[in-house]
Amino acid sequence: MLLTFLGAAGTVTGSKTLVEVEQPVDAAGHRASAAPNRILVDCGMFQGPRDVRSRNWQTFPVDPTSLAGVILTHAHLDHCGYLPALVRDGFDGPVFCSPNTAELVPIILRDSARLQEEDTAWARKKGFSRHADPQPLYDINDAERAIALLRPVEFGTEFRPLDGLTARLDVGGHILGSSIVRLTEESRQRTVVFSGDLGRGNHPLLEPPAPPDHADAIVVESTYGNREHDDVDAEMDEMARAITRTLKRGGTVVIPAFAVDRTEVLLKALRTLQDQQRIPVAPIHVDSPMALAALRIYVRAIQDGDPEINSATAALGPDAIDLPNVHEATTPQDSMALDRGGARIIVSASGMGSGGRVTHHLKALLPDDDNTVLLVGFQAAGTPGRMLLDGAHEIKIHGQYVPVRAEIIEIEAFSVHADASELIDWMRSCRTKPAQVFVNHGEPDAADALAERIRREWDVAVHVPHEGERVRV
């Protein structure tokens, strides 16, 4: 079994790993089977700085028609968002994923296509693109064709994505539907386990990730590979203080949030803070069509007793995330009205401030020191969120520089990525020590730090692959 790292190598986005199963050849050098012998694990879009995003426009390194299929670990854009482009270029195989991922991916891809079309039209109208005739990476028709390829597979069920390869999905605990992918080469019984984006044991809504069982090799993410998460109670106290002082001065709290899972986790936290009278009861506006669509899927999962939902949330029922003072901003007019300011909380995508409606809120509200921006997720290098976190005095939005006078607060309590210790603990729960560990999906400092810690504490062969590198399992 051969792995080629086509994305999330040296960066936290664009996850794509090519998996090939070697097939025997006859004396003339012909393969025993003419069937495709390669699949992709994840098919994500690159996000962040321009030099990273530009990789989405490069020719895909393998012929998409040569792929037997794709397996998705979960529905975040950096793991599924390139699918429509792959389909546009000829891929038409099955896309395997968990049932909840199959519910969420259509929301993500349709929204991505719509935003690209809208952003392209806006750039063309305002003239801030470097291209005379800017085009979206893909359109809604490409997205619909990709959605039609989704093939849901229940957790724990073995399936064969291609001849000679057995696959299984286990609970990943990162977002609803997120999966750990286990692949076994049947001829040699070699197994590689992909962590995907690994969740935490204390996710507010979901069950913890399943152990990796047996593995000859593990491909593990490293988003927080050089960090430990802060104490959740202390972080919640800081969040409550920031929200309270902002609302009391008549300001708006803007929370850039990933539309899937982060919005739901935030709503549960806001409900807890309100019920404990640690923050004032104020209007909470969820301003993201994608987030609102995902919220309905989470509510349904809680109502239906989905096994991914943890017992504490199941006991509370849908009220855990369905607050009476939540208002849905469904139209562009609803969204624009929020930019007038006032004592309210706005939860809007995207989580790094790199696109979507939140960019308009940041543009309107950053110049006013009555307002506060709460950064509640990982902020990749080069994104507006990271620039704010690093203390930028102004940031460029829609081709225009905007002064930063609002209060900027980072709250890490909502991270649903495992930290360095949690990643190592998860790998150590493997019944047998793997021969190899490959560390990807992290910025270089984080990936290198995790790799060194694995060597020091676990004494296995570990490598941080570079983009395009090919390795044998």
Secondary structure, DSSP 4 states (H G I P E B T S, - for coil): -EEEE-SSSSSSS---EEEE----B-TTS-BS--S--EEEE--PPP-SSHHHHGGGGSPPSS-GGG--EEE-S--SHHHHTTHHHHHHTT--S-EEE-HHHHHHHHHHHHHHHHHHHHHHHHHHHHT-SSSSS---SS-HHHHHHHHTTEEE--TT--EEEETTEEEEEEE--SSTT-EEEEEEETTTTEEEEE--S---TT-SSBPPPPP--S-SEEEEE-TBTT--PPPHHHHHHHHHHHHHHHHHTT-EEEEE--TTTHHHHHHHHHHHHHHTTSS----EEEE-HHHHHHHHHHHHHHHTT-TTB-HHHHHHGGGGT--TTEEE--SHHHHHHGGG--SEEEEES-TTSSSSTHHHHHHHHTT-TT-EEEE-S---TTSHHHHHHTT-SEEEETTEEEE--SEEEE--TT--S-BHHHHHHHHHTSSS--SEEEEESS-HHHHHHHHHHHHHHH--EEE-PPTT-EEE-
